[in-house]
Amino acid sequence: MTEAKPKILIVEDEKLVGMDVKENLIEMGYDVTDVVDNGEAAFASIKSNRPDVIVMDIIIQGDIDGIETADIIRKQHGVPIIFTSANNDDYTLLKAKKVRPYSFLLKPVSSRELQIAIEIAAYKSKIEAELEESKEWFEITLRSISDGIIAVNNKGIITFVNQAAEILTGWTKEEALGKDLIDILKLMDFEGEYKKTADTESGDIRYLRSQSLVNRRTLQVNKVQTNDSIIRDKHGNHVGMVIVLRREKIEDQLGVNNLTLLTGEQ
């Protein structure tokens, strides 16, 4: 099955140039959603018929230029932008780079050059969307499991906390992100136990003995089994770590001899 061609929005202040670009794109098999000459018209066009790629002139009509328009579109809609401009001075390039365009083409732009830029932009956008979807599913999976999970970078700064870890530690995700692990994970004798000793080790996975975890909000102390796993990049460099917290069963915390306190049995 042939993949559909990307839909293109053209934002160009010169009407004749815009219509010429439209005709060339249509001849190449693209669907041109609209040709507009200002930012406000571009916003309205995106809402009515969302394009896959936008070909944006930097100098356009209206109160905001093409770069400012592209920045708003990127933040609100995430549609990939290809800039076109007759100017290639350092200031223009620096300003354009800040909004992360998928390409920057100098006018006059050849049909083949524009076609290549569009295809690359559409492909990169598709791959990025698939990666983002995979990341979202991964985070949903981590958040749904019962064990507490905390991820940190190689400096010990927290980058991820799942719901179970929030409940165990008393720290919300918003509060914990960017904090040092030692400030969040209040395990008794945490620093000495975590940094110096381990019951068993297996490669990059280290299993620690039972720890007493203090909840920040309730000050409740829970017994947890902890283990951590080093995260390495493709070159083998240590880039972070994942810590798993598993709350011990209540009978393990109290001890078998204390079960009568719960059951009332003698």
C-alpha positions in Angstrom: 0.0 0.0 0.0 1.4 3.4 -1.0 1.9 5.8 1.8 -0.1 9.0 1.6 1.9 12.1 0.7 2.3 14.7 3.5 -0.3 17.6 3.6 1.5 21.0 3.3 0.6 24.4 4.6 2.4 27.3 2.8 2.9 30.6 4.7 4.3 33.1 2.2 3.9 36.9 2.2 4.3 37.2 -1.6 1.1 35.8 -3.2 2.6 34.9 -6.6 5.5 33.1 -4.9 3.1 31.2 -2.7 0.9 30.1 -5.6 4.0 29.0 -7.6 5.1 26.9 -4.6 1.6 25.4 -4.4 1.5 24.5 -8.0 4.9 22.8 -7.8 3.9 20.8 -4.7 0.6 19.7 -6.3 2.5 18.5 -9.4 4.7 16.4 -7.1 1.6 14.8 -5.6 1.3 16.8 -2.4 -2.0 18.0 -0.9 -1.7 21.7 -0.2 -4.1 22.6 2.6 -3.8 26.3 2.3 -1.6 29.3 1.2 -1.6 32.2 3.7 0.5 35.3 4.3 0.4 35.9 8.0 0.5 34.1 11.4 -3.1 34.5 12.4 -4.3 33.0 9.2 -1.8 30.1 9.7 -3.2 29.4 13.1 -6.7 29.3 11.8 -5.8 27.1 8.9 -4.1 24.6 11.1 -7.2 24.3 13.3 -9.5 23.7 10.3 -7.2 21.4 8.3 -4.1 20.3 10.2 -1.1 19.9 7.8 1.8 17.4 8.2 4.5 20.0 7.3 4.5 23.8 7.1 6.7 25.7 4.6 7.2 29.0 6.4 8.7 32.2 5.0 10.5 34.1 7.7 9.3 37.5 6.4 5.4 37.4 6.4 2.6 39.8 6.8 1.0 40.8 10.2 2.3 41.6 13.7 4.5 38.6 14.1 7.1 37.2 11.8 7.6 33.7 10.5 9.9 32.7 13.3 7.5 33.8 16.1 4.7 32.1 14.2 6.7 28.9 14.0 7.5 29.0 17.7 3.8 29.2 18.6 2.9 26.4 16.2 5.7 24.2 17.5 4.5 24.7 21.2 0.8 24.4 20.5 0.6 21.9 17.6 3.9 20.2 17.1 3.8 20.5 13.3 7.3 20.4 11.7 8.4 23.7 10.1 10.6 24.3 7.1 11.9 27.8 6.9 12.5 29.6 3.6 14.3 33.0 3.5 16.3 35.2 1.3 18.4 36.1 4.3 21.2 33.9 5.6 22.9 36.4 8.0 24.1 35.0 11.3 21.3 36.8 13.3 18.5 35.3 11.2 20.0 31.8 11.5 20.5 32.1 15.2 17.0 33.3 15.8 15.6 30.6 13.5 17.6 27.8 15.3 15.9 28.6 18.6 12.5 27.3 17.4 14.1 24.1 16.1 13.0 24.0 12.4 13.4 20.8 10.4 15.1 22.6 7.7 16.2 26.1 6.5 16.2 26.8 2.8 17.6 29.8 1.0 15.4 31.4 -1.7 15.0 30.8 -4.5 14.2 27.2 -3.5 14.3 24.6 -6.2 11.4 22.1 -6.4 13.7 19.2 -5.8 15.3 20.8 -2.8 11.9 21.6 -1.3 10.7 18.0 -2.0 13.7 16.5 -0.1 13.2 18.9 2.8 9.5 18.0 3.1 10.1 14.2 2.9 12.8 14.4 5.6 10.6 16.6 7.8 7.6 14.3 7.5 9.7 11.2 8.2 11.5 12.7 11.2 8.2 13.9 12.6 6.7 10.4 12.2 9.6 8.8 14.0 9.5 11.3 16.8 5.8 10.7 17.3 6.3 7.0 17.5 9.1 7.4 20.0 6.9 9.7 22.1 4.1 7.2 22.0 6.4 4.4 23.1 7.7 6.6 25.9 4.2 7.3 27.1 3.2 3.6 27.1 6.4 2.8 29.0 5.6 5.4 31.6 2.0 4.2 31.9 3.3 0.7 32.4 5.8 1.8 35.1 3.1 3.9 36.8 0.6 1.0 36.9 2.8 -1.6 38.7 2.7 -2.0 42.4 6.4 -1.7 43.1 7.8 1.8 43.7 10.2 2.9 40.9 12.6 5.8 41.0 15.0 6.7 38.2 18.0 9.0 38.6 20.7 10.4 36.4 24.4 9.8 36.9 24.5 12.6 39.5 21.8 11.1 41.6 19.1 13.6 40.5 15.6 12.1 40.2 14.2 12.0 36.7 11.2 9.6 37.2 8.9 8.6 40.0 5.9 6.2 39.7 2.7 6.3 41.7 3.7 3.5 44.0 6.9 5.3 44.9 4.9 8.5 45.5 2.8 6.7 48.0 5.7 5.0 49.8 7.9 8.1 50.1 5.2 10.7 50.5 6.7 12.8 47.7 4.6 13.6 44.6 6.2 13.4 41.2 6.2 17.1 40.8 7.9 17.6 44.2 10.5 14.9 43.6 11.7 15.6 40.1 15.0 17.4 40.1 15.7 16.6 43.7 18.7 14.5 45.0 17.8 10.9 45.6 19.1 11.0 49.2 16.7 13.8 50.0 13.7 11.8 48.8 14.5 8.2 49.7 14.6 8.3 53.5 15.8 4.8 54.3 17.3 4.3 57.7 21.1 4.2 57.5 20.5 4.9 53.8 23.8 6.5 52.8 26.0 3.8 54.5 23.9 0.9 53.4 23.3 2.1 49.9 26.8 3.3 49.1 29.0 0.7 50.9 27.3 -2.6 51.3 25.1 -5.0 49.5 23.8 -8.5 50.3 24.3 -9.7 46.7 25.4 -8.3 43.4 24.8 -9.5 39.9 26.4 -7.3 37.2 24.8 -3.9 37.3 21.9 -5.1 39.5 22.4 -4.8 43.3 20.0 -6.3 45.8 20.0 -4.7 49.3 18.6 -6.1 52.5 15.3 -5.0 54.0 15.2 -1.3 54.8 12.9 0.9 56.9 11.5 3.6 54.7 10.1 6.8 56.3 7.1 8.4 54.6 7.6 12.2 54.4 4.0 13.1 55.0 2.7 10.6 57.4 6.1 9.7 59.1 4.9 6.1 58.9 7.8 3.6 58.7 7.4 0.8 56.2 9.7 -2.2 55.6 10.8 -2.4 52.0 13.0 -4.6 49.9 15.2 -2.5 47.6 17.3 -3.1 44.6 18.9 -0.9 42.1 20.1 -1.3 38.5 22.6 0.8 36.7 21.5 2.4 33.4 24.2 2.4 30.7 24.2 4.0 27.3 25.2 2.1 24.1 28.9 2.9 24.8 28.7 1.4 28.3 28.8 4.7 30.1 26.9 5.0 33.4 24.1 7.4 32.7 21.8 6.7 35.6 20.1 4.2 37.9 16.7 2.7 38.6 15.7 1.9 42.2 12.9 -0.5 42.9 11.0 -0.4 46.2 8.9 -3.4 47.2 6.9 -3.1 50.3 7.1 -6.2 52.5 3.9 -8.0 53.4 2.5 -6.9 56.7 3.0 -10.3 58.2 6.7 -10.0 57.4 6.9 -6.6 59.0 5.2 -7.6 62.2 6.7 -11.1 62.4 4.8 -14.4 62.6 4.6 -14.2 66.4 2.7 -10.9 66.2 0.0 -12.2 63.8 -2.3 -12.7 66.7 -2.6 -9.0 67.1 -4.3 -8.9 63.7 -6.3 -12.2 63.8 -7.2 -12.4 67.5 -6.1 -16.1 67.5 -4.2 -17.6 70.4 
